[in-house]
Amino acid sequence: MIRKVSLIVCFAIFTSFSSIMAQQTIDLDEAVTTAVNNSTSVSAIENSLRIQGYNIESSQGDLFPTLTFSGGWSRTHTSSKGGTFIQNGIPIQVGDQNTTSDNFNLRLNSQITLFNGFANYETVDLNDAKYYKLKLDLEKARRDVILSVNQSYFAVLKNEKIVQINQDNLADAKLQLERIIEFKEVGKSTMVDVYRQEVQVAQNELDVERSINNLKKSKVDLMLAMNDDLDRDYNVSSAGINAEVTVAELKLILDQSNNTEVLVQRAINNRYDYKALLEDIKVKRMELDIAGRNIYFPTVSAFGDYNLSGRAIDDITNTKVASYGISLSYPIFVGFDLQTNREIAEVNLKQRAEDLDYLELQIKAEIKKSILDLETAYKQAEILEKNIQSAEQDKLLSEENYRVGLGTLLDVQVATTALNNLRIQQVTAIYDFLIAKRQLDYYVGVLAK
């Protein structure tokens, strides 16, 4: 018997240990790091950066002379029918001819662009600017991922709090049921109250299950934001996140975050999409400049060529030809292609300048709306704090009245439900405030994790 008990205890300990090991705990930093590493949008831009790096190497290579080595062999068969030919009035008989000749050659060729309005050097700068613009796009993509993870992560923390509130409320309802049963046994309550409280317990159990389901769904959303295994079983850590803030602390945060003009200026200095758009305007100016150079400047090139040829490999050095020189070309008419490229570049530059004006307006709108979200969440938290204090007193009073026979069980249930709802609303308001602050930090360009 003792051995069986020992085995059962060991099995229970092993099961609990396995459950704990299976449920890993992740913090916000780990979630953000995983999401950035797994993000397809981030990896796509990283691939574009690598490709653009190759484009830079290619444009830099165009500044140097080319050097090409080639060789070949050819065999020529010549066949002609004989006959009589008149040469200086004298007939000459020529027989049938059938000849075969070989030709071997080696060639070394080099070419370089000496001048094309320095468009080749400008192309190198253009590719460098495109590379830097992609780096800014990459940082913007990372910030987008960070914001998405923050929103999902805070939703999990909020739903955990709601589950805890509902579980506490369920425990309180069960305790109240035990009291009612005791009251019934001493004749201070009726079976109707017992049934009514049992219904309330069942309702609270349903609330717990619903909140647990919401928690599970928010964890799935977090895994989706991280682009990770959706079947992964984990817990989230609230380390570094102060969710037990007071209304006074919320007010302090709000006061430090309500100067729209200052925040807009910080956003212009910090936001990577704004920096990327400025760099894109720089790129469009370079493209316009290169298009103009291709129209107005000639292309001057130099070449060198050295060729060896012979009828046999041993005789390949018998004929040596060396040539070199300079060529100049100027596009007089190429079907309006160059002029069209320049006009397209002008339109693109004008469009990007308009996009910059709109982005500045959008930044200001995003910040103003985020501040309004902060103010709303703060006001809700402030009002709810007072309502909870009142609801707690109502619950205590209704329980005491019911205990002494001056009130009904319905009064207790109504007061308890109202208090539980207010506590859930308070948690929601606080996390709405924290998420709104993260959203504001994102719009200002200072959200780091």
Buried (B, 14 or more C-beta within 10 A) or exposed (E): EEEEEEEEEEEEEEEEEEEEEEEEEBBBEBBBBBBBEBBEBBBEBBEBBEEBEEBBEEBBEEEEEEEEEEEEEEEEEEEEEEEEEEEEEEEEEEEEEEEEEEBBBBBBBBBBBEBBBEBBBBBBBBBBBBBBBBBBBBBBBBBBBBBBBBBBBBBBBBBBBBBBBBBBBBEBBBEBBEBBBEBBEEEBBEEEBBEBBBEBBEBBBEBBEEBBEBBEEBBBBBBEBBBBEEEBEBEBBBEEBEBEBEBEEBBEBBEEBBEEEEBBEBBBEBBBBBBBBBBBBBBBBBBBBBBBBBBEBEBBBBBBBBBBBBEEEEEBEEEEEEEEEEEEEEBEEEEEEBBEBBEEBBEBBEEBEEBBEEBBEBBBEBBBBBBEBBBBBBBBBBBBBEBBEEBBEBBEBBBEBBBEEEBBBEBBBBBBBBBBBBBBBBBBBBBBBBBBBBBBBBBBBBBEE
